Amino acid sequence: MLKHKSFFFISLYSILCTSCVSTYKSKKNQASKNQNYVNPTKIQVDWKNLYEENQSSQIRSFLTYSKETKSELTQDDIPYAVDGIQASWNYKYAKAKDKYDFMRKYGVDCTRFLWHLYSEKMKLPFNSSQKNAPILSHTFAKNKKTKELKYFVPIKKENGSFIPRTGDILAFPGHALAVLDPKKCIAIQSASWVCRKMSYHGYCLDAAKGKDAGVTIYKLMNRGDCENGKWKQLDSPKNKFTAGWRHKSMNTWIEDLPKEASPQSTIKLIGYNIANRYIYFPGVTHPQKTSHLLASTKDSLGNKLDIVKIKVPSNARTGSLKIYWGNHHKPDQLHTVSTEQILKIDHSKYISSNH
């Protein structure tokens, strides 16, 4: 009974605070009938290239589930909850066997869609204040951390724009979206308004509202919105992004490690934000800590990568390494990211060296 009440009050509070509005008002373009137009919701995503560019297993997971959502959208649109989220939405969603069927029937707003993507599909710790609850769009829109955002790091604004990575969340009061392709200005979102037909001059000629909008993979078309990977606003200067967030699990990853090592040897690791980080080797309960930053390099996207060293435990086994992305004083394996590469541990060399 208490659980039902908890869901009710959380949902009721969300109704009052969340709107997920992305409006765009402009004069219709007086263009000739032969002019070509674009549909910002019908764009091609280069999934293979995005996957190859992002070595983080968590970012790749984000891409996998975004692509899955795209596939589901081709079958049946998932509408925006035009009449608002029902008080029992959170509870019913948690109980639903098929989440996509549930959202097609009851709709979904922007922050609950992000909750679906990060928490339900990717299994990431999400709202650190209220377990199993979305984070309100107004909370995302603030440019300061709160209890709810403990699992996120803020993205700095540069000259009025954000330079996000795949998997980041950008927000303004009333709406939040996830960045899919930062270079090509493509996002995934659920919104109460989307442009379906836009001129190349940046005027929206046909739009969908309410239940006809909803979950879309959406390209920011206007030059003032997003250019060269710099995200400023969504469809209108009235919708300027006020805050950007990156989940901590997407802020730490190992990009390169040796294919083979022997116990008690020292190996080199290359990755993002991995200096002085705890690493769990397969077969070992207690983590090892990486060295201070030895040097740095850059990946294909220009991200600065740390070069560090770490000693292989004597009882390590072949498998993936797990790097701790949390910031607790005591690390745990729950808040870790696994490498896609396998480190082979050759115990024969270790045994022979001890005889």
Short mmCIF file of the C-alpha atoms (twelve columns), coordinates in Angstrom:
data_MODEL
# 
_entry.id   MODEL 
# 
loop_
_atom_site.group_PDB 
_atom_site.id 
_atom_site.type_symbol 
_atom_site.label_atom_id 
_atom_site.label_alt_id 
_atom_site.label_comp_id 
_atom_site.label_asym_id 
_atom_site.label_seq_id 
_atom_site.Cartn_x 
_atom_site.Cartn_y 
_atom_site.Cartn_z 
_atom_site.pdbx_PDB_model_num 
ATOM 1   C CA . MET A 1   0.000  0.000   0.000   1 
ATOM 2   C CA . LEU A 2   2.834  2.360   0.857   1 
ATOM 3   C CA . LYS A 3   4.474  1.568   -2.460  1 
ATOM 4   C CA . HIS A 4   1.292  2.502   -4.349  1 
ATOM 5   C CA . LYS A 5   1.045  5.779   -2.452  1 
ATOM 6   C CA . SER A 6   4.692  6.571   -3.160  1 
ATOM 7   C CA . PHE A 7   4.197  6.127   -6.898  1 
ATOM 8   C CA . PHE A 8   1.036  8.223   -6.746  1 
ATOM 9   C CA . PHE A 9   2.641  11.239  -5.078  1 
ATOM 10  C CA . ILE A 10  5.768  11.083  -7.238  1 
ATOM 11  C CA . SER A 11  3.626  10.960  -10.366 1 
ATOM 12  C CA . LEU A 12  1.304  13.722  -9.162  1 
ATOM 13  C CA . TYR A 13  4.267  15.971  -8.443  1 
ATOM 14  C CA . SER A 14  5.636  15.221  -11.889 1 
ATOM 15  C CA . ILE A 15  2.382  16.263  -13.549 1 
ATOM 16  C CA . LEU A 16  2.631  19.675  -11.939 1 
ATOM 17  C CA . CYS A 17  6.281  20.213  -12.810 1 
ATOM 18  C CA . THR A 18  6.916  18.544  -16.166 1 
ATOM 19  C CA . SER A 19  5.721  19.801  -19.523 1 
ATOM 20  C CA . CYS A 20  8.291  18.611  -22.090 1 
ATOM 21  C CA . VAL A 21  7.428  21.459  -24.423 1 
ATOM 22  C CA . SER A 22  9.468  22.253  -27.517 1 
ATOM 23  C CA . THR A 23  7.638  24.976  -29.399 1 
ATOM 24  C CA . TYR A 24  8.666  26.750  -32.547 1 
ATOM 25  C CA . LYS A 25  6.851  29.735  -33.999 1 
ATOM 26  C CA . SER A 26  7.818  31.194  -37.348 1 
ATOM 27  C CA . LYS A 27  6.341  32.754  -40.436 1 
ATOM 28  C CA . LYS A 28  5.629  30.361  -43.251 1 
ATOM 29  C CA . ASN A 29  8.168  30.554  -46.014 1 
ATOM 30  C CA . GLN A 30  6.824  32.091  -49.225 1 
ATOM 31  C CA . ALA A 31  8.717  29.669  -51.429 1 
ATOM 32  C CA . SER A 32  7.894  28.237  -54.815 1 
ATOM 33  C CA . LYS A 33  5.987  24.965  -55.022 1 
ATOM 34  C CA . ASN A 34  9.000  23.265  -56.559 1 
ATOM 35  C CA . GLN A 35  11.307 23.953  -53.618 1 
ATOM 36  C CA . ASN A 36  12.618 20.940  -51.765 1 
ATOM 37  C CA . TYR A 37  11.825 20.476  -48.098 1 
ATOM 38  C CA . VAL A 38  13.187 18.290  -45.320 1 
ATOM 39  C CA . ASN A 39  11.540 16.363  -42.515 1 
ATOM 40  C CA . PRO A 40  13.626 16.673  -39.316 1 
ATOM 41  C CA . THR A 41  12.078 13.404  -38.041 1 
ATOM 42  C CA . LYS A 42  12.958 11.385  -41.152 1 
ATOM 43  C CA . ILE A 43  16.731 11.470  -41.226 1 
ATOM 44  C CA . GLN A 44  19.429 8.856   -41.712 1 
ATOM 45  C CA . VAL A 45  21.566 7.926   -38.709 1 
ATOM 46  C CA . ASP A 46  24.997 6.447   -39.395 1 
ATOM 47  C CA . TRP A 47  24.802 3.874   -36.593 1 
ATOM 48  C CA . LYS A 48  27.921 1.990   -37.717 1 
ATOM 49  C CA . ASN A 49  30.089 5.110   -37.715 1 
ATOM 50  C CA . LEU A 50  28.772 6.249   -34.318 1 
ATOM 51  C CA . TYR A 51  29.484 2.801   -32.894 1 
ATOM 52  C CA . GLU A 52  33.037 2.772   -34.258 1 
ATOM 53  C CA . GLU A 53  33.766 6.304   -33.013 1 
ATOM 54  C CA . ASN A 54  32.645 5.615   -29.434 1 
ATOM 55  C CA . GLN A 55  34.752 3.022   -27.629 1 
ATOM 56  C CA . SER A 56  32.822 3.310   -24.363 1 
ATOM 57  C CA . SER A 57  30.703 0.205   -23.781 1 
ATOM 58  C CA . GLN A 58  28.048 2.360   -22.106 1 
ATOM 59  C CA . ILE A 59  27.812 4.777   -25.028 1 
ATOM 60  C CA . ARG A 60  27.573 1.802   -27.368 1 
ATOM 61  C CA . SER A 61  24.782 0.448   -25.204 1 
ATOM 62  C CA . PHE A 62  23.012 3.801   -25.518 1 
ATOM 63  C CA . LEU A 63  23.327 3.561   -29.313 1 
ATOM 64  C CA . THR A 64  22.015 -0.005  -29.324 1 
ATOM 65  C CA . TYR A 65  18.849 0.894   -27.416 1 
ATOM 66  C CA . SER A 66  18.341 4.109   -29.378 1 
ATOM 67  C CA . LYS A 67  18.462 2.047   -32.562 1 
ATOM 68  C CA . GLU A 68  16.024 -0.431  -31.014 1 
ATOM 69  C CA . THR A 69  13.671 2.468   -30.300 1 
ATOM 70  C CA . LYS A 70  14.036 3.615   -33.906 1 
ATOM 71  C CA . SER A 71  13.051 0.128   -35.026 1 
ATOM 72  C CA . GLU A 72  10.018 0.166   -32.745 1 
ATOM 73  C CA . LEU A 73  9.012  3.572   -34.076 1 
ATOM 74  C CA . THR A 74  8.839  2.252   -37.648 1 
ATOM 75  C CA . GLN A 75  6.098  -0.113  -36.511 1 
ATOM 76  C CA . ASP A 76  3.999  2.296   -34.518 1 
ATOM 77  C CA . ASP A 77  4.648  5.797   -33.193 1 
ATOM 78  C CA . ILE A 78  4.950  6.255   -29.446 1 
ATOM 79  C CA . PRO A 79  2.817  9.334   -28.716 1 
ATOM 80  C CA . TYR A 80  3.397  12.202  -26.365 1 
ATOM 81  C CA . ALA A 81  1.033  12.080  -23.384 1 
ATOM 82  C CA . VAL A 82  -1.139 14.947  -24.595 1 
ATOM 83  C CA . ASP A 83  -3.425 14.963  -21.534 1 
ATOM 84  C CA . GLY A 84  -0.524 14.672  -19.133 1 
ATOM 85  C CA . ILE A 85  0.917  11.681  -17.355 1 
ATOM 86  C CA . GLN A 86  -1.622 9.756   -15.301 1 
ATOM 87  C CA . ALA A 87  -1.031 9.482   -11.558 1 
ATOM 88  C CA . SER A 88  -0.488 5.733   -11.874 1 
ATOM 89  C CA . TRP A 89  1.826  5.941   -14.930 1 
ATOM 90  C CA . ASN A 90  5.072  5.143   -13.074 1 
ATOM 91  C CA . TYR A 91  3.584  2.155   -11.314 1 
ATOM 92  C CA . LYS A 92  1.884  0.751   -14.417 1 
ATOM 93  C CA . TYR A 93  5.025  1.263   -16.498 1 
ATOM 94  C CA . ALA A 94  7.108  -0.666  -13.945 1 
ATOM 95  C CA . LYS A 95  4.602  -3.549  -14.054 1 
ATOM 96  C CA . ALA A 96  4.194  -3.616  -17.855 1 
ATOM 97  C CA . LYS A 97  5.785  -6.595  -19.618 1 
ATOM 98  C CA . ASP A 98  6.210  -4.762  -22.934 1 
ATOM 99  C CA . LYS A 99  7.302  -1.183  -22.249 1 
ATOM 100 C CA . TYR A 100 6.873  -0.088  -25.873 1 
ATOM 101 C CA . ASP A 101 3.286  -1.343  -26.020 1 
ATOM 102 C CA . PHE A 102 2.614  0.449   -22.744 1 
ATOM 103 C CA . MET A 103 4.002  3.749   -24.062 1 
ATOM 104 C CA . ARG A 104 2.042  3.420   -27.307 1 
ATOM 105 C CA . LYS A 105 -1.118 3.140   -25.261 1 
ATOM 106 C CA . TYR A 106 -0.453 5.667   -22.503 1 
ATOM 107 C CA . GLY A 107 2.131  7.943   -24.124 1 
ATOM 108 C CA . VAL A 108 5.346  9.217   -22.556 1 
ATOM 109 C CA . ASP A 109 6.816  12.643  -21.765 1 
ATOM 110 C CA . CYS A 110 10.430 13.730  -22.206 1 
ATOM 111 C CA . THR A 111 11.918 12.812  -18.841 1 
ATOM 112 C CA . ARG A 112 10.073 9.518   -18.553 1 
ATOM 113 C CA . PHE A 113 11.377 8.588   -21.974 1 
ATOM 114 C CA . LEU A 114 14.928 9.305   -20.802 1 
ATOM 115 C CA . TRP A 115 14.160 7.250   -17.697 1 
ATOM 116 C CA . HIS A 116 13.067 4.414   -19.984 1 
ATOM 117 C CA . LEU A 117 16.256 4.654   -22.043 1 
ATOM 118 C CA . TYR A 118 18.872 4.998   -19.299 1 
ATOM 119 C CA . SER A 119 17.300 3.170   -16.363 1 
ATOM 120 C CA . GLU A 120 15.048 0.511   -17.914 1 
ATOM 121 C CA . LYS A 121 17.060 -0.387  -21.016 1 
ATOM 122 C CA . MET A 122 20.641 0.426   -19.979 1 
ATOM 123 C CA . LYS A 123 20.119 -0.568  -16.318 1 
ATOM 124 C CA . LEU A 124 21.987 2.497   -15.048 1 
ATOM 125 C CA . PRO A 125 21.493 4.041   -11.599 1 
ATOM 126 C CA . PHE A 126 19.493 7.119   -12.546 1 
ATOM 127 C CA . ASN A 127 17.595 9.243   -10.016 1 
ATOM 128 C CA . SER A 128 19.757 9.210   -6.879  1 
ATOM 129 C CA . SER A 129 17.095 10.887  -4.734  1 
ATOM 130 C CA . GLN A 130 14.058 8.747   -5.578  1 
ATOM 131 C CA . LYS A 131 14.771 5.202   -6.699  1 
ATOM 132 C CA . ASN A 132 12.816 3.967   -9.724  1 
ATOM 133 C CA . ALA A 133 11.606 7.476   -10.619 1 
ATOM 134 C CA . PRO A 134 12.373 9.870   -13.488 1 
ATOM 135 C CA . ILE A 135 14.224 13.129  -13.029 1 
ATOM 136 C CA . LEU A 136 11.999 16.107  -13.830 1 
ATOM 137 C CA . SER A 137 12.839 18.223  -16.850 1 
ATOM 138 C CA . HIS A 138 13.018 21.340  -14.670 1 
ATOM 139 C CA . THR A 139 15.668 19.614  -12.555 1 
ATOM 140 C CA . PHE A 140 17.687 18.792  -15.678 1 
ATOM 141 C CA . ALA A 141 17.297 22.402  -16.867 1 
ATOM 142 C CA . LYS A 142 19.027 23.865  -13.830 1 
ATOM 143 C CA . ASN A 143 22.730 24.492  -14.250 1 
ATOM 144 C CA . LYS A 144 23.558 23.241  -10.768 1 
ATOM 145 C CA . LYS A 145 23.703 19.811  -9.208  1 
ATOM 146 C CA . THR A 146 20.983 18.470  -6.927  1 
ATOM 147 C CA . LYS A 147 20.515 15.249  -4.968  1 
ATOM 148 C CA . GLU A 148 18.709 13.718  -7.935  1 
ATOM 149 C CA . LEU A 149 21.685 14.312  -10.220 1 
ATOM 150 C CA . LYS A 150 24.352 12.608  -8.135  1 
ATOM 151 C CA . TYR A 151 25.040 10.143  -10.947 1 
ATOM 152 C CA . PHE A 152 25.636 12.937  -13.486 1 
ATOM 153 C CA . VAL A 153 28.404 15.438  -14.168 1 
ATOM 154 C CA . PRO A 154 27.589 18.879  -15.645 1 
ATOM 155 C CA . ILE A 155 28.777 19.820  -19.120 1 
ATOM 156 C CA . LYS A 156 30.288 23.282  -19.365 1 
ATOM 157 C CA . LYS A 157 28.767 25.859  -21.661 1 
ATOM 158 C CA . GLU A 158 31.197 27.479  -24.096 1 
ATOM 159 C CA . ASN A 159 30.253 30.794  -25.725 1 
ATOM 160 C CA . GLY A 160 26.560 30.138  -25.230 1 
ATOM 161 C CA . SER A 161 26.652 26.604  -26.646 1 
ATOM 162 C CA . PHE A 162 27.280 23.058  -25.467 1 
ATOM 163 C CA . ILE A 163 29.677 20.670  -27.193 1 
ATOM 164 C CA . PRO A 164 28.108 17.349  -26.159 1 
ATOM 165 C CA . ARG A 165 29.000 13.721  -26.785 1 
ATOM 166 C CA . THR A 166 26.729 10.869  -27.753 1 
ATOM 167 C CA . GLY A 167 24.579 9.928   -24.761 1 
ATOM 168 C CA . ASP A 168 24.604 13.370  -23.125 1 
ATOM 169 C CA . ILE A 169 21.408 15.060  -21.939 1 
ATOM 170 C CA . LEU A 170 20.649 18.693  -22.856 1 
ATOM 171 C CA . ALA A 171 17.774 20.617  -21.299 1 
ATOM 172 C CA . PHE A 172 15.912 23.897  -21.027 1 
ATOM 173 C CA . PRO A 173 12.968 24.628  -18.692 1 
ATOM 174 C CA . GLY A 174 10.210 22.236  -19.670 1 
ATOM 175 C CA . HIS A 175 12.162 19.851  -21.892 1 
ATOM 176 C CA . ALA A 176 15.132 17.479  -21.970 1 
ATOM 177 C CA . LEU A 177 16.575 15.361  -24.775 1 
ATOM 178 C CA . ALA A 178 19.433 12.924  -25.374 1 
ATOM 179 C CA . VAL A 179 22.193 13.610  -27.905 1 
ATOM 180 C CA . LEU A 180 22.557 10.896  -30.527 1 
ATOM 181 C CA . ASP A 181 24.934 12.279  -33.168 1 
ATOM 182 C CA . PRO A 182 26.618 15.459  -31.842 1 
ATOM 183 C CA . LYS A 183 28.322 16.362  -35.144 1 
ATOM 184 C CA . LYS A 184 25.167 16.045  -37.253 1 
ATOM 185 C CA . CYS A 185 22.905 17.635  -34.612 1 
ATOM 186 C CA . ILE A 186 20.674 14.578  -34.159 1 
ATOM 187 C CA . ALA A 187 18.836 13.897  -30.886 1 
ATOM 188 C CA . ILE A 188 16.350 11.356  -29.544 1 
ATOM 189 C CA . GLN A 189 13.444 12.713  -27.493 1 
ATOM 190 C CA . SER A 190 9.763  12.746  -26.633 1 
ATOM 191 C CA . ALA A 191 8.208  16.169  -27.152 1 
ATOM 192 C CA . SER A 192 4.781  17.774  -27.353 1 
ATOM 193 C CA . TRP A 193 5.712  19.520  -30.633 1 
ATOM 194 C CA . VAL A 194 7.883  18.488  -33.589 1 
ATOM 195 C CA . CYS A 195 8.360  19.960  -37.036 1 
ATOM 196 C CA . ARG A 196 7.483  17.493  -39.808 1 
ATOM 197 C CA . LYS A 197 8.201  19.727  -42.785 1 
ATOM 198 C CA . MET A 198 10.820 22.448  -42.868 1 
ATOM 199 C CA . SER A 199 12.181 24.654  -45.641 1 
ATOM 200 C CA . TYR A 200 15.897 24.933  -46.207 1 
ATOM 201 C CA . HIS A 201 15.593 28.529  -45.031 1 
ATOM 202 C CA . GLY A 202 14.645 27.240  -41.577 1 
ATOM 203 C CA . TYR A 203 10.883 27.837  -41.572 1 
ATOM 204 C CA . CYS A 204 8.599  25.119  -40.244 1 
ATOM 205 C CA . LEU A 205 5.735  24.554  -42.687 1 
ATOM 206 C CA . ASP A 206 4.001  21.623  -41.029 1 
ATOM 207 C CA . ALA A 207 4.143  20.404  -37.435 1 
ATOM 208 C CA . ALA A 208 2.746  17.674  -35.213 1 
ATOM 209 C CA . LYS A 209 1.404  18.424  -31.758 1 
ATOM 210 C CA . GLY A 210 0.250  16.508  -28.721 1 
ATOM 211 C CA . LYS A 211 -0.449 12.834  -29.312 1 
ATOM 212 C CA . ASP A 212 0.773  13.156  -32.922 1 
ATOM 213 C CA . ALA A 213 4.238  14.207  -31.730 1 
ATOM 214 C CA . GLY A 214 5.955  12.015  -29.130 1 
ATOM 215 C CA . VAL A 215 9.139  9.958   -29.420 1 
ATOM 216 C CA . THR A 216 11.273 10.856  -32.409 1 
ATOM 217 C CA . ILE A 217 14.833 10.857  -33.626 1 
ATOM 218 C CA . TYR A 218 15.056 14.539  -34.474 1 
ATOM 219 C CA . LYS A 219 17.563 16.692  -36.336 1 
ATOM 220 C CA . LEU A 220 18.137 20.283  -35.260 1 
ATOM 221 C CA . MET A 221 17.894 21.966  -38.647 1 
ATOM 222 C CA . ASN A 222 18.311 25.705  -38.087 1 
ATOM 223 C CA . ARG A 223 21.787 27.184  -38.230 1 
ATOM 224 C CA . GLY A 224 21.147 29.005  -34.984 1 
ATOM 225 C CA . ASP A 225 20.238 25.739  -33.257 1 
ATOM 226 C CA . CYS A 226 23.292 23.587  -33.847 1 
ATOM 227 C CA . GLU A 227 26.381 23.871  -36.023 1 
ATOM 228 C CA . ASN A 228 29.692 21.997  -36.108 1 
ATOM 229 C CA . GLY A 229 28.841 20.053  -32.968 1 
ATOM 230 C CA . LYS A 230 27.860 23.184  -31.004 1 
ATOM 231 C CA . TRP A 231 24.328 22.850  -29.617 1 
ATOM 232 C CA . LYS A 232 22.654 26.125  -28.693 1 
ATOM 233 C CA . GLN A 233 18.855 25.761  -28.810 1 
ATOM 234 C CA . LEU A 234 15.962 23.633  -30.093 1 
ATOM 235 C CA . ASP A 235 13.913 25.083  -32.975 1 
ATOM 236 C CA . SER A 236 13.759 28.589  -31.500 1 
ATOM 237 C CA . PRO A 237 15.767 31.129  -29.470 1 
ATOM 238 C CA . LYS A 238 13.037 30.722  -26.853 1 
ATOM 239 C CA . ASN A 239 14.305 27.182  -26.287 1 
ATOM 240 C CA . LYS A 240 17.967 27.808  -25.510 1 
ATOM 241 C CA . PHE A 241 19.658 24.926  -23.708 1 
ATOM 242 C CA . THR A 242 20.383 25.976  -20.156 1 
ATOM 243 C CA . ALA A 243 22.169 22.873  -18.852 1 
ATOM 244 C CA . GLY A 244 23.950 19.758  -20.065 1 
ATOM 245 C CA . TRP A 245 24.523 16.501  -18.181 1 
ATOM 246 C CA . ARG A 246 26.638 13.389  -18.718 1 
ATOM 247 C CA . HIS A 247 26.023 10.192  -16.810 1 
ATOM 248 C CA . LYS A 248 29.143 9.271   -14.868 1 
ATOM 249 C CA . SER A 249 29.166 5.784   -16.351 1 
ATOM 250 C CA . MET A 250 29.692 7.465   -19.753 1 
ATOM 251 C CA . ASN A 251 32.446 9.663   -18.370 1 
ATOM 252 C CA . THR A 252 34.906 6.848   -17.656 1 
ATOM 253 C CA . TRP A 253 36.081 4.062   -19.939 1 
ATOM 254 C CA . ILE A 254 39.158 2.064   -20.917 1 
ATOM 255 C CA . GLU A 255 39.835 2.397   -24.638 1 
ATOM 256 C CA . ASP A 256 42.960 0.301   -25.030 1 
ATOM 257 C CA . LEU A 257 44.715 -2.424  -23.038 1 
ATOM 258 C CA . PRO A 258 47.193 -5.215  -23.812 1 
ATOM 259 C CA . LYS A 259 45.875 -8.443  -25.293 1 
ATOM 260 C CA . GLU A 260 47.925 -10.512 -22.859 1 
ATOM 261 C CA . ALA A 261 49.682 -10.127 -19.495 1 
ATOM 262 C CA . SER A 262 51.170 -12.270 -16.765 1 
ATOM 263 C CA . PRO A 263 50.339 -12.048 -13.034 1 
ATOM 264 C CA . GLN A 264 52.353 -9.485  -11.065 1 
ATOM 265 C CA . SER A 265 53.357 -7.680  -14.263 1 
ATOM 266 C CA . THR A 266 52.688 -3.962  -14.818 1 
ATOM 267 C CA . ILE A 267 50.565 -3.060  -17.834 1 
ATOM 268 C CA . LYS A 268 49.617 0.185   -19.581 1 
ATOM 269 C CA . LEU A 269 46.005 1.308   -19.971 1 
ATOM 270 C CA . ILE A 270 44.633 4.090   -22.187 1 
ATOM 271 C CA . GLY A 271 41.217 5.575   -21.541 1 
ATOM 272 C CA . TYR A 272 39.034 8.491   -20.573 1 
ATOM 273 C CA . ASN A 273 39.192 9.694   -16.970 1 
ATOM 274 C CA . ILE A 274 41.081 6.628   -15.720 1 
ATOM 275 C CA . ALA A 275 43.959 8.116   -13.681 1 
ATOM 276 C CA . ASN A 276 43.752 7.156   -9.987  1 
ATOM 277 C CA . ARG A 277 40.760 4.918   -10.686 1 
ATOM 278 C CA . TYR A 278 39.859 1.549   -9.204  1 
ATOM 279 C CA . ILE A 279 39.983 -1.483  -11.512 1 
ATOM 280 C CA . TYR A 280 38.492 -4.908  -10.860 1 
ATOM 281 C CA . PHE A 281 40.361 -7.770  -12.527 1 
ATOM 282 C CA . PRO A 282 38.349 -10.943 -13.270 1 
ATOM 283 C CA . GLY A 283 38.620 -13.448 -10.454 1 
ATOM 284 C CA . VAL A 284 39.760 -10.797 -7.948  1 
ATOM 285 C CA . THR A 285 37.442 -9.469  -5.229  1 
ATOM 286 C CA . HIS A 286 39.411 -6.382  -4.243  1 
ATOM 287 C CA . PRO A 287 40.140 -3.635  -6.801  1 
ATOM 288 C CA . GLN A 288 43.543 -2.318  -7.828  1 
ATOM 289 C CA . LYS A 289 44.213 1.391   -8.331  1 
ATOM 290 C CA . THR A 290 45.705 2.872   -11.470 1 
ATOM 291 C CA . SER A 291 48.710 5.180   -11.340 1 
ATOM 292 C CA . HIS A 292 48.733 8.941   -11.636 1 
ATOM 293 C CA . LEU A 293 48.548 10.352  -15.139 1 
ATOM 294 C CA . LEU A 294 51.740 9.390   -16.994 1 
ATOM 295 C CA . ALA A 295 50.913 10.983  -20.334 1 
ATOM 296 C CA . SER A 296 47.927 11.713  -22.539 1 
ATOM 297 C CA . THR A 297 46.742 11.249  -26.116 1 
ATOM 298 C CA . LYS A 298 43.533 11.865  -28.096 1 
ATOM 299 C CA . ASP A 299 40.974 9.616   -29.745 1 
ATOM 300 C CA . SER A 300 39.306 10.086  -33.157 1 
ATOM 301 C CA . LEU A 301 36.749 12.476  -31.639 1 
ATOM 302 C CA . GLY A 302 39.390 14.663  -30.012 1 
ATOM 303 C CA . ASN A 303 38.715 13.432  -26.477 1 
ATOM 304 C CA . LYS A 304 41.755 13.579  -24.213 1 
ATOM 305 C CA . LEU A 305 42.737 10.073  -23.125 1 
ATOM 306 C CA . ASP A 306 44.781 9.229   -20.024 1 
ATOM 307 C CA . ILE A 307 47.765 6.887   -20.154 1 
ATOM 308 C CA . VAL A 308 48.290 5.060   -16.856 1 
ATOM 309 C CA . LYS A 309 49.852 1.915   -15.427 1 
ATOM 310 C CA . ILE A 310 48.502 -0.776  -13.124 1 
ATOM 311 C CA . LYS A 311 49.839 -3.992  -11.588 1 
ATOM 312 C CA . VAL A 312 48.110 -7.255  -12.454 1 
ATOM 313 C CA . PRO A 313 47.124 -9.223  -9.293  1 
ATOM 314 C CA . SER A 314 48.625 -12.681 -8.868  1 
ATOM 315 C CA . ASN A 315 45.186 -14.342 -8.838  1 
ATOM 316 C CA . ALA A 316 43.740 -12.491 -11.835 1 
ATOM 317 C CA . ARG A 317 41.944 -14.504 -14.510 1 
ATOM 318 C CA . THR A 318 41.315 -13.969 -18.207 1 
ATOM 319 C CA . GLY A 319 38.371 -11.692 -18.935 1 
ATOM 320 C CA . SER A 320 37.101 -8.112  -19.089 1 
ATOM 321 C CA . LEU A 321 38.329 -5.419  -16.714 1 
ATOM 322 C CA . LYS A 322 35.805 -3.374  -14.749 1 
ATOM 323 C CA . ILE A 323 36.538 0.265   -14.008 1 
ATOM 324 C CA . TYR A 324 34.767 2.009   -11.139 1 
ATOM 325 C CA . TRP A 325 33.018 5.187   -12.292 1 
ATOM 326 C CA . GLY A 326 31.352 6.123   -8.994  1 
ATOM 327 C CA . ASN A 327 32.703 8.603   -6.484  1 
ATOM 328 C CA . HIS A 328 32.078 6.805   -3.187  1 
ATOM 329 C CA . HIS A 329 34.957 6.392   -0.765  1 
ATOM 330 C CA . LYS A 330 34.579 2.628   -1.023  1 
ATOM 331 C CA . PRO A 331 34.370 1.294   -4.596  1 
ATOM 332 C CA . ASP A 332 31.947 -1.470  -5.549  1 
ATOM 333 C CA . GLN A 333 31.370 -3.563  -8.657  1 
ATOM 334 C CA . LEU A 334 27.799 -2.257  -9.079  1 
ATOM 335 C CA . HIS A 335 29.064 1.121   -10.312 1 
ATOM 336 C CA . THR A 336 31.564 -0.162  -12.872 1 
ATOM 337 C CA . VAL A 337 31.936 -0.262  -16.647 1 
ATOM 338 C CA . SER A 338 33.305 -3.402  -18.292 1 
ATOM 339 C CA . THR A 339 35.810 -3.296  -21.139 1 
ATOM 340 C CA . GLU A 340 34.782 -4.820  -24.436 1 
ATOM 341 C CA . GLN A 341 38.357 -6.036  -24.877 1 
ATOM 342 C CA . ILE A 342 39.497 -9.184  -23.095 1 
ATOM 343 C CA . LEU A 343 42.770 -9.319  -21.177 1 
ATOM 344 C CA . LYS A 344 44.311 -12.787 -21.417 1 
ATOM 345 C CA . ILE A 345 46.214 -13.749 -18.272 1 
ATOM 346 C CA . ASP A 346 49.087 -16.161 -18.960 1 
ATOM 347 C CA . HIS A 347 49.718 -17.958 -15.670 1 
ATOM 348 C CA . SER A 348 52.360 -20.244 -17.190 1 
ATOM 349 C CA . LYS A 349 54.889 -17.393 -17.343 1 
ATOM 350 C CA . TYR A 350 54.152 -16.458 -13.730 1 
ATOM 351 C CA . ILE A 351 54.545 -20.043 -12.519 1 
ATOM 352 C CA . SER A 352 57.799 -20.590 -14.391 1 
ATOM 353 C CA . SER A 353 59.250 -17.342 -13.074 1 
ATOM 354 C CA . ASN A 354 58.639 -18.492 -9.506  1 
ATOM 355 C CA . HIS A 355 60.586 -21.726 -9.889  1 
# 
